[in-house]
Amino acid sequence: MSRAPIALFYGSSTCYTEICAEKIRAQMGEGQVDVFNIADTSIIEAEFYTKVILGIPTWDYGELQEDWDEIWDEIDQVNWQGKKVAHFGLGDQIGYPEWFLDALGYLHAKVAKLGAIPCGYWPVDGYEFEASKALIADDTLFVGLALDDENEFNLTDSRIAQWCEQVKAEFAQ
């Protein structure tokens, strides 16, 4: 089986994260990204890649999406040491402003603790929320691309395009 240089794993209950994953694949370039729904493909498949993108939506009051919740312990079985990992997350900054992108923060913390090299941090400028577990650098950056298709769908494509260029550069270093 021929593999692309980058793997993208996502979980999606309502298809929004899946749609964003496909947009990211298209932006990264033909043949550059293998996309996997974690409901269908084990996260252990990440073993075969040195560059990985992880996509996760936050549910309700800062909860993991159900497919990520089911495989949460399996993440520990992957050797993340030295892998460059970028994250993207979907959330609702108006409906759940106190928990915006919390699941993104949980996932980033987990793989970083396991030795992954984080990439793709994203500025908080332009977002309005009260709190998030996905913040670093004195709360000026998200740990990955922040998307809010519920309230800012019109910004998703441009954010993805800009972030993908950033991630391509970081993955190339």
PAVEX-433112 format. One line per field, with one value per residue: x, z, y of N, C-alpha, C in turn; residue in one letter; residue number from 1. Coordinates in steps of 0.05 Angstrom, whole numbers, plus 5000, padded with zeros to 4 digits. Example, Ala and Ser with C-alpha at 12.3 -4.5 7.8 and 13.67 -1.06 7.14 Angstrom:
2
n_u	5264, 5257
n_w	5156, 5142
n_v	4886, 4955
ca_u	5246, 5273
ca_w	5156, 5143
ca_v	4910, 4979
c_u	5264, 5258
c_w	5156, 5157
c_v	4934, 5001
code	a, s
pos	1, 2
END
This chain:
173
n_u	5017, 5013, 5032, 5013, 5053, 5032, 4987, 4919, 4876, 4809, 4750, 4680, 4615, 4573, 4588, 4614, 4668, 4690, 4682, 4715, 4764, 4769, 4773, 4822, 4855, 4851, 4874, 4926, 4948, 4950, 4954, 4983, 4961, 4934, 4871, 4835, 4779, 4769, 4731, 4729, 4781, 4838, 4874, 4924, 4946, 4974, 5026, 5054, 5069, 5105, 5088, 5030, 4961, 4910, 4841, 4788, 4724, 4693, 4646, 4585, 4593, 4651, 4667, 4696, 4689, 4649, 4674, 4728, 4729, 4719, 4767, 4806, 4844, 4874, 4906, 4951, 4981, 5007, 5070, 5089, 5134, 5176, 5144, 5116, 5060, 5000, 4941, 4870, 4808, 4738, 4688, 4638, 4635, 4598, 4551, 4575, 4613, 4647, 4674, 4701, 4730, 4754, 4763, 4802, 4845, 4853, 4867, 4914, 4947, 4952, 4979, 5025, 5049, 5062, 5105, 5101, 5116, 5091, 5055, 5029, 5003, 4954, 4931, 4891, 4865, 4807, 4769, 4715, 4704, 4696, 4729, 4779, 4808, 4845, 4886, 4950, 5014, 5008, 4954, 4948, 4950, 4918, 4923, 4920, 4888, 4831, 4764, 4698, 4644, 4592, 4581, 4616, 4621, 4632, 4686, 4715, 4739, 4780, 4811, 4827, 4858, 4900, 4922, 4939, 4981, 5017, 5025, 5047, 5097, 5118, 5119, 5158, 5205
n_w	5000, 4981, 5015, 5034, 5051, 5097, 5150, 5166, 5218, 5241, 5281, 5275, 5286, 5264, 5212, 5201, 5219, 5188, 5136, 5140, 5146, 5095, 5065, 5084, 5066, 5010, 5007, 5024, 4982, 4924, 4935, 4982, 5033, 5073, 5093, 5151, 5184, 5251, 5271, 5237, 5225, 5260, 5308, 5314, 5265, 5256, 5269, 5222, 5201, 5199, 5201, 5223, 5225, 5269, 5279, 5316, 5344, 5395, 5443, 5472, 5538, 5537, 5523, 5496, 5428, 5410, 5382, 5389, 5444, 5452, 5433, 5464, 5502, 5468, 5441, 5471, 5457, 5411, 5383, 5392, 5394, 5369, 5324, 5280, 5296, 5279, 5298, 5290, 5308, 5321, 5345, 5384, 5394, 5413, 5432, 5469, 5503, 5547, 5543, 5495, 5445, 5480, 5476, 5436, 5463, 5502, 5470, 5445, 5490, 5507, 5465, 5461, 5510, 5503, 5470, 5420, 5369, 5371, 5321, 5281, 5312, 5327, 5321, 5371, 5357, 5333, 5350, 5396, 5459, 5524, 5555, 5546, 5540, 5502, 5497, 5495, 5508, 5540, 5531, 5478, 5434, 5401, 5408, 5359, 5294, 5298, 5289, 5276, 5253, 5264, 5276, 5247, 5193, 5144, 5148, 5150, 5103, 5087, 5133, 5137, 5090, 5100, 5147, 5129, 5094, 5132, 5163, 5125, 5118, 5170, 5175, 5138, 5161
n_v	4976, 5042, 5100, 5166, 5225, 5248, 5236, 5243, 5242, 5239, 5251, 5250, 5269, 5297, 5308, 5356, 5361, 5321, 5343, 5388, 5361, 5339, 5386, 5405, 5364, 5373, 5425, 5415, 5388, 5346, 5278, 5283, 5274, 5223, 5207, 5190, 5165, 5159, 5126, 5084, 5068, 5047, 5086, 5069, 5064, 5110, 5100, 5091, 5139, 5201, 5252, 5281, 5298, 5317, 5317, 5344, 5354, 5394, 5375, 5395, 5412, 5420, 5369, 5307, 5286, 5230, 5186, 5196, 5193, 5139, 5115, 5136, 5114, 5082, 5117, 5122, 5078, 5088, 5104, 5165, 5194, 5243, 5251, 5299, 5336, 5365, 5400, 5407, 5437, 5438, 5480, 5516, 5579, 5615, 5588, 5555, 5584, 5580, 5534, 5530, 5495, 5458, 5401, 5399, 5420, 5380, 5335, 5353, 5361, 5308, 5279, 5310, 5302, 5249, 5253, 5276, 5326, 5387, 5425, 5478, 5518, 5569, 5636, 5672, 5717, 5750, 5715, 5704, 5685, 5655, 5620, 5569, 5505, 5498, 5535, 5569, 5600, 5649, 5654, 5672, 5640, 5586, 5514, 5492, 5495, 5534, 5526, 5548, 5528, 5534, 5588, 5620, 5603, 5625, 5640, 5594, 5568, 5604, 5606, 5552, 5549, 5586, 5564, 5513, 5526, 5546, 5499, 5464, 5489, 5484, 5428, 5417, 5433
ca_u	5000, 5027, 5023, 5020, 5071, 5018, 4962, 4899, 4855, 4788, 4725, 4659, 4588, 4554, 4601, 4629, 4697, 4697, 4683, 4740, 4786, 4771, 4783, 4850, 4869, 4852, 4892, 4953, 4958, 4944, 4971, 4999, 4948, 4916, 4850, 4823, 4758, 4777, 4709, 4734, 4810, 4851, 4894, 4950, 4956, 4992, 5053, 5067, 5072, 5121, 5073, 5002, 4942, 4888, 4818, 4769, 4705, 4686, 4617, 4571, 4607, 4679, 4671, 4707, 4671, 4645, 4693, 4754, 4726, 4721, 4794, 4824, 4866, 4890, 4925, 4976, 4995, 5022, 5095, 5087, 5161, 5188, 5125, 5105, 5031, 4984, 4914, 4849, 4785, 4713, 4673, 4617, 4644, 4575, 4534, 4590, 4637, 4664, 4687, 4708, 4753, 4767, 4772, 4826, 4866, 4857, 4881, 4941, 4962, 4957, 5000, 5050, 5060, 5073, 5130, 5097, 5126, 5067, 5057, 5004, 4989, 4937, 4925, 4864, 4853, 4783, 4750, 4703, 4696, 4703, 4750, 4786, 4831, 4863, 4902, 4977, 5029, 4993, 4927, 4949, 4950, 4905, 4942, 4915, 4869, 4805, 4742, 4671, 4626, 4565, 4578, 4635, 4625, 4644, 4714, 4728, 4757, 4804, 4827, 4840, 4879, 4923, 4934, 4952, 5007, 5033, 5032, 5066, 5123, 5127, 5125, 5182, 5229
ca_w	5000, 4980, 5035, 5030, 5072, 5120, 5157, 5180, 5233, 5252, 5290, 5267, 5290, 5247, 5186, 5198, 5221, 5164, 5114, 5144, 5140, 5066, 5056, 5091, 5046, 4985, 5010, 5027, 4956, 4913, 4943, 5006, 5058, 5076, 5112, 5165, 5204, 5273, 5275, 5218, 5224, 5286, 5311, 5313, 5238, 5258, 5271, 5196, 5191, 5216, 5201, 5229, 5232, 5284, 5279, 5338, 5353, 5423, 5446, 5495, 5558, 5536, 5522, 5472, 5409, 5419, 5370, 5403, 5471, 5451, 5428, 5480, 5513, 5446, 5433, 5486, 5445, 5387, 5389, 5382, 5397, 5345, 5302, 5279, 5297, 5279, 5306, 5285, 5324, 5316, 5369, 5382, 5413, 5423, 5447, 5491, 5505, 5570, 5536, 5467, 5436, 5502, 5467, 5422, 5483, 5514, 5451, 5442, 5514, 5509, 5446, 5467, 5533, 5493, 5454, 5393, 5366, 5362, 5299, 5272, 5331, 5313, 5338, 5381, 5346, 5316, 5363, 5420, 5477, 5552, 5564, 5529, 5548, 5479, 5496, 5505, 5503, 5553, 5519, 5452, 5413, 5404, 5402, 5332, 5279, 5312, 5270, 5287, 5230, 5274, 5277, 5228, 5170, 5122, 5152, 5151, 5080, 5088, 5156, 5130, 5070, 5113, 5166, 5114, 5086, 5157, 5171, 5105, 5124, 5195, 5170, 5121, 5177
ca_v	5000, 5067, 5119, 5195, 5233, 5259, 5223, 5259, 5227, 5256, 5239, 5268, 5259, 5312, 5311, 5381, 5356, 5306, 5362, 5404, 5343, 5337, 5412, 5405, 5346, 5387, 5447, 5405, 5380, 5320, 5256, 5290, 5267, 5201, 5215, 5167, 5169, 5141, 5106, 5062, 5061, 5049, 5107, 5055, 5069, 5133, 5090, 5090, 5167, 5219, 5277, 5273, 5319, 5306, 5335, 5337, 5374, 5394, 5371, 5405, 5427, 5414, 5340, 5295, 5274, 5202, 5168, 5201, 5183, 5109, 5106, 5153, 5099, 5071, 5138, 5117, 5055, 5098, 5117, 5193, 5206, 5255, 5256, 5326, 5333, 5390, 5395, 5426, 5431, 5452, 5487, 5536, 5600, 5630, 5570, 5543, 5602, 5573, 5508, 5531, 5478, 5443, 5375, 5404, 5423, 5353, 5318, 5364, 5355, 5279, 5270, 5324, 5287, 5224, 5257, 5289, 5353, 5402, 5444, 5490, 5535, 5588, 5659, 5675, 5742, 5746, 5697, 5714, 5663, 5661, 5603, 5546, 5488, 5496, 5559, 5569, 5625, 5671, 5655, 5685, 5620, 5560, 5493, 5483, 5511, 5537, 5530, 5550, 5527, 5542, 5617, 5633, 5585, 5641, 5643, 5568, 5562, 5621, 5597, 5527, 5554, 5598, 5545, 5492, 5537, 5546, 5471, 5454, 5501, 5472, 5400, 5416, 5440
c_u	5018, 5015, 5031, 5039, 5058, 4993, 4944, 4878, 4835, 4766, 4703, 4632, 4568, 4565, 4617, 4659, 4706, 4700, 4709, 4764, 4791, 4781, 4813, 4866, 4872, 4873, 4922, 4965, 4953, 4964, 4987, 4987, 4930, 4897, 4837, 4802, 4765, 4755, 4714, 4762, 4823, 4872, 4922, 4963, 4975, 5021, 5068, 5073, 5090, 5108, 5043, 4986, 4919, 4866, 4797, 4750, 4701, 4655, 4608, 4590, 4637, 4685, 4683, 4684, 4671, 4666, 4721, 4752, 4730, 4750, 4815, 4848, 4885, 4911, 4952, 4992, 5011, 5048, 5095, 5115, 5172, 5169, 5117, 5074, 5018, 4956, 4895, 4824, 4761, 4699, 4653, 4623, 4621, 4557, 4548, 4616, 4656, 4681, 4697, 4733, 4767, 4778, 4799, 4850, 4873, 4874, 4910, 4958, 4970, 4980, 5026, 5064, 5073, 5096, 5126, 5109, 5103, 5074, 5030, 4989, 4976, 4930, 4896, 4850, 4829, 4763, 4739, 4691, 4705, 4727, 4755, 4809, 4851, 4881, 4930, 4989, 5013, 4966, 4926, 4947, 4932, 4926, 4938, 4895, 4842, 4784, 4715, 4651, 4598, 4561, 4595, 4641, 4639, 4674, 4730, 4748, 4782, 4822, 4841, 4863, 4904, 4937, 4949, 4979, 5026, 5043, 5051, 5094, 5135, 5134, 5151, 5208, 5242
c_w	5000, 4999, 5027, 5053, 5098, 5125, 5172, 5192, 5244, 5263, 5284, 5271, 5271, 5219, 5183, 5200, 5197, 5140, 5116, 5138, 5110, 5054, 5061, 5071, 5020, 4985, 5012, 5001, 4949, 4923, 4968, 5032, 5055, 5098, 5124, 5185, 5227, 5281, 5258, 5217, 5251, 5286, 5310, 5285, 5237, 5260, 5245, 5185, 5210, 5218, 5203, 5235, 5246, 5286, 5299, 5343, 5383, 5425, 5473, 5514, 5560, 5534, 5495, 5454, 5414, 5407, 5383, 5431, 5472, 5448, 5445, 5491, 5492, 5437, 5447, 5474, 5421, 5397, 5376, 5382, 5370, 5322, 5303, 5277, 5298, 5285, 5295, 5301, 5316, 5342, 5364, 5403, 5425, 5441, 5471, 5496, 5527, 5564, 5507, 5461, 5458, 5493, 5451, 5441, 5496, 5496, 5447, 5466, 5516, 5490, 5451, 5491, 5525, 5474, 5427, 5393, 5355, 5340, 5295, 5293, 5316, 5331, 5347, 5370, 5328, 5328, 5389, 5437, 5505, 5562, 5545, 5540, 5525, 5475, 5507, 5501, 5514, 5539, 5493, 5429, 5421, 5397, 5374, 5319, 5293, 5291, 5284, 5264, 5238, 5270, 5256, 5204, 5147, 5125, 5150, 5128, 5081, 5111, 5150, 5110, 5083, 5132, 5151, 5103, 5109, 5164, 5151, 5111, 5149, 5191, 5154, 5137, 5189
c_v	5025, 5088, 5147, 5202, 5241, 5242, 5243, 5241, 5246, 5239, 5259, 5255, 5272, 5319, 5337, 5377, 5340, 5324, 5379, 5387, 5341, 5363, 5414, 5387, 5360, 5410, 5438, 5395, 5351, 5299, 5261, 5280, 5242, 5208, 5190, 5177, 5149, 5121, 5081, 5052, 5066, 5071, 5095, 5059, 5093, 5125, 5092, 5118, 5182, 5247, 5270, 5298, 5305, 5326, 5325, 5359, 5372, 5393, 5383, 5421, 5418, 5384, 5331, 5285, 5243, 5183, 5171, 5190, 5153, 5100, 5120, 5138, 5087, 5091, 5133, 5094, 5064, 5110, 5145, 5207, 5216, 5259, 5286, 5323, 5361, 5382, 5416, 5417, 5448, 5456, 5509, 5557, 5616, 5612, 5558, 5559, 5595, 5547, 5507, 5515, 5463, 5416, 5378, 5406, 5396, 5336, 5327, 5357, 5325, 5271, 5285, 5310, 5261, 5228, 5270, 5317, 5369, 5422, 5456, 5506, 5559, 5611, 5661, 5700, 5735, 5728, 5710, 5691, 5670, 5645, 5580, 5531, 5485, 5520, 5555, 5597, 5649, 5676, 5670, 5666, 5597, 5538, 5481, 5502, 5511, 5543, 5530, 5552, 5535, 5572, 5632, 5615, 5599, 5645, 5616, 5563, 5578, 5613, 5571, 5532, 5566, 5579, 5523, 5501, 5538, 5518, 5459, 5464, 5488, 5443, 5397, 5422, 5416
code	m, s, r, a, p, i, a, l, f, y, g, s, s, t, c, y, t, e, i, c, a, e, k, i, r, a, q, m, g, e, g, q, v, d, v, f, n, i, a, d, t, s, i, i, e, a, e, f, y, t, k, v, i, l, g, i, p, t, w, d, y, g, e, l, q, e, d, w, d, e, i, w, d, e, i, d, q, v, n, w, q, g, k, k, v, a, h, f, g, l, g, d, q, i, g, y, p, e, w, f, l, d, a, l, g, y, l, h, a, k, v, a, k, l, g, a, i, p, c, g, y, w, p, v, d, g, y, e, f, e, a, s, k, a, l, i, a, d, d, t, l, f, v, g, l, a, l, d, d, e, n, e, f, n, l, t, d, s, r, i, a, q, w, c, e, q, v, k, a, e, f, a, q
pos	1, 2, 3, 4, 5, 6, 7, 8, 9, 10, 11, 12, 13, 14, 15, 16, 17, 18, 19, 20, 21, 22, 23, 24, 25, 26, 27, 28, 29, 30, 31, 32, 33, 34, 35, 36, 37, 38, 39, 40, 41, 42, 43, 44, 45, 46, 47, 48, 49, 50, 51, 52, 53, 54, 55, 56, 57, 58, 59, 60, 61, 62, 63, 64, 65, 66, 67, 68, 69, 70, 71, 72, 73, 74, 75, 76, 77, 78, 79, 80, 81, 82, 83, 84, 85, 86, 87, 88, 89, 90, 91, 92, 93, 94, 95, 96, 97, 98, 99, 100, 101, 102, 103, 104, 105, 106, 107, 108, 109, 110, 111, 112, 113, 114, 115, 116, 117, 118, 119, 120, 121, 122, 123, 124, 125, 126, 127, 128, 129, 130, 131, 132, 133, 134, 135, 136, 137, 138, 139, 140, 141, 142, 143, 144, 145, 146, 147, 148, 149, 150, 151, 152, 153, 154, 155, 156, 157, 158, 159, 160, 161, 162, 163, 164, 165, 166, 167, 168, 169, 170, 171, 172, 173
END
